[in-house]
């Protein structure tokens, strides 16, 4: 049984997830208001993997007009 992890395929996804999480948390920190409590968005961004960060950028941020 071969259980070698294909790091050459997983490394880009891990890198993208890390970058999106960091950028999402920085954006959340700088935001004056969000749709929902900030503490909840921190949990969603950190535990939601790629989808948590994307959800924050699509749903959580309020438009500044």
Secondary structure, 3 states (H helix, E strand, C coil): CCCCCCHHHHHHHHHHHHHHHHHHHHHHHHCCCECCCHHHHHHHHHHCHHHHHHHHHHHHECCCC
